[in-house]
């Protein structure tokens, strides 16, 4: 078992850190939120007084942060950048969803210090983080992936090596762009059926057994009351926030510009989520997009 520093204990990071502790690892956890840190400690982690003290002596450092600027600031360019405190040979696993350029620049900065770094964004949502069934999409060398994989298996079910540094972020952005497009289309179709007198539960079942079947219909129906234990049935609380989907679609648009890859449907999905966000729904689960189609 390893000594692991875990920094960033939000809705995703908190359960991930707890699952590492449950697997028998010694986890030194830190977050700016005292409440988030307490939840981690209640789950078996040790509280660190700061990010710097968390990484002292750690064999692995895992970060789960909101955006690229936070990762860059914490590890490389902050007042007390952790790369100045992490021992050479340590493996840093960043599970944040960030832009590819930042992931690659942080990897290069780590290499200069003799520190190993992989980008390992996740898919599976809060439920997957709690259940330990996340998908990890890893960018790094084959050797770094092999070293990270046993640790990631304590938090996830599917572990993929997407390629070199930044590849994890590319694959994650492609996946989340598809997710946004699928959810938008599912909301449109279900709303049209409801507007024409169909029972959404029956329509959902018909589409699940037909060519319109998709992940949203299978496990994440956006219509309240159709499916238990999903955000739609608890007033769209929890889950994957609209703000985060909008952020990820923005990363997809940045990537499309850098690679000259046309993304007309991704652009349309981002515009829809932006309308929904600016109407005050940024803190709701992204399946709440169906509200955008309903009569006011």
C-alpha positions in Angstrom: 0.0 0.0 0.0 1.2 3.5 -0.8 1.3 6.9 0.8 -0.9 9.1 -1.4 -1.5 12.9 -1.2 -4.9 13.9 -2.5 -5.7 17.5 -3.2 -9.2 18.6 -4.3 -12.0 17.0 -2.3 -15.1 18.2 -4.1 -18.1 16.1 -5.3 -15.8 13.9 -7.3 -12.5 14.1 -5.5 -13.9 13.5 -2.0 -15.3 10.0 -2.8 -12.2 9.1 -4.8 -9.9 9.8 -1.9 -12.2 7.8 0.5 -12.1 4.8 -1.9 -8.3 4.9 -1.8 -8.4 4.9 2.0 -10.8 2.0 1.9 -8.4 0.1 -0.4 -5.8 0.3 2.4 -3.7 3.2 1.1 -2.6 5.9 3.5 -4.2 9.1 2.1 -3.1 12.6 3.2 -5.9 14.8 2.0 -6.3 18.6 1.6 -8.9 21.0 0.4 -9.6 24.7 1.0 -13.1 23.7 2.2 -13.1 22.5 5.9 -16.3 20.7 5.3 -15.0 18.7 2.3 -11.9 17.8 4.3 -14.0 16.6 7.2 -16.0 14.3 4.9 -12.7 12.8 3.7 -11.4 12.3 7.2 -14.7 10.7 8.2 -14.1 8.3 5.3 -10.6 7.2 6.5 -8.3 9.9 5.1 -5.8 11.9 7.2 -6.2 15.7 7.2 -3.2 17.8 5.9 -2.9 21.4 7.0 -1.8 22.5 3.5 -1.1 21.1 0.1 2.6 21.4 0.8 2.3 19.2 4.0 0.1 16.8 2.1 2.8 15.9 -0.5 5.6 15.5 2.0 6.9 12.0 1.6 4.1 11.0 -0.8 4.8 8.3 -3.4 1.8 9.5 -5.4 0.1 12.9 -5.6 -3.5 13.1 -7.0 -5.1 16.4 -7.9 -8.8 16.9 -8.8 -9.3 20.6 -9.5 -11.8 22.8 -11.4 -9.8 24.1 -14.3 -6.4 24.3 -16.0 -5.4 27.6 -14.2 -5.9 25.9 -10.8 -3.7 22.9 -11.9 -1.0 25.3 -13.3 -1.2 27.5 -10.2 -1.0 24.7 -7.7 1.8 22.6 -9.3 3.9 25.0 -11.3 3.4 28.7 -10.9 1.8 29.3 -7.5 3.4 31.1 -4.7 4.3 27.7 -3.2 4.3 25.6 -6.3 4.1 21.9 -5.3 6.7 20.9 -7.9 9.2 22.6 -5.6 8.2 20.3 -2.8 7.4 17.0 -4.4 10.3 14.6 -4.4 11.9 13.5 -7.7 10.5 10.1 -8.8 7.0 10.9 -7.4 4.1 10.2 -9.7 1.6 13.0 -10.0 -1.8 12.0 -11.3 -4.0 14.9 -12.4 -7.7 13.8 -12.7 -9.0 17.3 -13.5 -10.6 18.0 -16.8 -8.4 20.8 -18.3 -7.2 22.1 -21.6 -4.6 20.0 -23.5 -2.0 22.7 -23.7 -1.9 23.1 -19.9 -1.7 19.3 -19.4 1.3 19.1 -21.7 3.0 22.2 -20.2 2.6 20.8 -16.7 4.0 17.5 -17.8 7.0 19.2 -19.2 7.5 21.2 -16.1 7.3 18.0 -14.0 9.9 16.3 -16.2 12.3 19.2 -15.6 12.1 18.4 -11.9 12.5 14.6 -12.3 8.8 14.2 -11.4 6.5 11.8 -13.3 3.1 13.3 -14.4 0.0 11.8 -16.1 -3.2 13.5 -17.1 -6.0 11.1 -16.1 -9.4 12.8 -16.4 -12.4 10.7 -15.3 -15.9 9.8 -16.6 -18.7 8.3 -14.6 -20.0 11.2 -12.5 -20.5 11.5 -8.8 -22.2 8.1 -8.6 -19.2 6.4 -10.2 -16.9 8.3 -7.9 -18.8 7.0 -4.9 -19.1 3.4 -6.2 -15.5 3.2 -7.3 -16.5 2.5 -10.9 -15.1 5.5 -12.7 -13.4 5.4 -16.1 -9.9 6.9 -16.2 -8.5 8.1 -19.5 -4.7 8.4 -19.1 -2.2 10.4 -21.0 1.5 9.7 -20.4 4.3 7.2 -21.2 3.7 3.5 -21.1 5.9 3.3 -18.0 4.0 6.0 -16.2 0.6 4.4 -17.1 1.8 1.0 -15.7 2.8 2.7 -12.5 -0.5 4.7 -12.2 -2.9 1.8 -13.0 -2.9 -0.1 -9.7 -3.7 3.2 -7.8 -6.4 4.1 -10.3 -8.0 0.7 -10.0 -8.9 1.5 -6.4 -11.1 4.3 -7.7 -12.3 3.0 -11.1 -13.4 0.1 -13.1 -12.2 1.0 -16.6 -8.6 2.3 -17.0 -7.5 3.3 -20.5 -4.1 4.5 -21.8 -5.1 7.0 -24.5 -1.6 7.9 -25.5 1.1 10.4 -24.6 0.7 13.5 -22.4 -2.5 15.4 -23.2 -4.2 12.4 -24.9 -6.3 11.8 -21.8 -7.7 15.3 -22.0 -8.3 15.0 -25.8 -10.3 11.7 -25.3 -12.3 13.2 -22.3 -13.2 16.3 -24.3 -14.4 14.2 -27.2 -16.5 12.1 -24.9 -18.1 15.0 -23.1 -18.9 16.8 -26.3 -20.7 13.7 -27.5 -22.5 13.5 -24.1 -23.7 17.1 -24.4 -25.0 16.5 -27.9 -26.7 13.3 -26.9 -28.4 14.9 -23.8 -29.6 17.8 -25.9 -31.1 15.5 -28.5 -32.7 13.3 -26.0 -34.3 16.3 -24.3 -35.6 17.5 -27.6 -37.1 14.2 -28.6 -38.7 13.5 -25.2 -40.2 17.0 -25.0 -41.7 16.7 -28.4 -43.3 13.4 -27.5 -44.7 14.9 -24.2 -46.0 17.9 -26.1 -47.9 15.5 -28.4 -49.5 13.5 -25.6 -47.1 10.6 -25.0 -46.1 9.2 -21.6 -42.4 10.0 -21.3 -41.8 6.7 -19.6 -43.4 4.7 -22.4 -41.6 6.8 -25.1 -38.3 6.3 -23.3 -38.8 2.6 -23.3 -39.7 2.6 -27.0 -36.6 4.6 -27.9 -34.4 2.4 -25.7 -35.5 -0.7 -27.7 -35.1 1.2 -31.0 -32.4 2.9 -33.0 -32.6 6.1 -30.8 -31.2 4.2 -27.8 -28.4 6.0 -25.9 -26.8 6.4 -22.5 -29.1 9.1 -21.3 -32.2 6.9 -21.9 -30.5 3.9 -20.3 -29.2 5.4 -17.1 -29.8 9.1 -16.9 -33.3 10.0 -18.1 -33.9 13.8 -18.0 -37.6 13.7 -17.3 -38.6 13.8 -13.6 -40.2 10.6 -12.3 -39.2 8.3 -15.2 -36.2 6.8 -13.5 -35.3 6.5 -9.9 -32.0 7.6 -8.4 -31.1 10.1 -11.1 -30.8 13.9 -10.7 -34.1 14.4 -12.7 -36.0 12.7 -9.9 -34.4 14.9 -7.1 -35.0 18.3 -8.6 -31.8 18.0 -10.7 -29.6 18.2 -7.6 -26.2 16.4 -7.6 -24.7 14.9 -10.7 -22.8 16.8 -13.3 -23.5 20.5 -13.2 -24.5 22.6 -16.2 -21.6 24.9 -15.4 -19.2 22.0 -15.8 -20.8 20.8 -19.0 -20.5 24.3 -20.4 -16.8 24.4 -19.4 -16.1 21.1 -21.1 -17.9 22.1 -24.3 -15.7 25.3 -24.2 -12.6 23.0 -24.0 -14.0 21.1 -27.0 -14.4 24.3 -29.0 -10.8 25.3 -28.2 -9.6 21.9 -29.3 -11.6 22.1 -32.5 -10.0 25.5 -33.3 -6.5 24.2 -32.7 -7.0 21.2 -34.9 -9.3 22.7 -37.5 -11.8 20.0 -36.7 -15.4 21.0 -37.5 -17.8 20.7 -34.6 -21.2 22.2 -35.7 -23.2 19.9 -33.4 -20.8 20.5 -30.5 -21.2 24.3 -31.1 -25.0 24.0 -31.1 -24.9 22.0 -27.8 -22.7 24.6 -26.2 -25.1 27.4 -27.2 -28.0 25.5 -25.7 -26.2 24.9 -22.4 -25.2 28.6 -22.4 -28.8 29.7 -22.7 -29.7 27.3 -19.9 -26.8 28.5 -17.7 -27.5 32.2 -18.2 -31.1 31.6 -17.1 -29.8 30.7 -13.7 -29.5 27.0 -14.0 -25.7 26.6 -13.8 -25.8 24.7 -10.5 -28.3 22.1 -11.7 -27.5 18.8 -13.2 -27.0 19.0 -17.0 -30.0 16.8 -17.6 -32.1 19.8 -16.5 -31.5 21.1 -20.1 -35.0 19.7 -20.8 -36.4 22.7 -18.9 -35.1 24.9 -21.8 -37.6 23.2 -24.1 -40.7 23.5 -21.9 -43.2 26.3 -22.1 -42.5 29.1 -19.6 
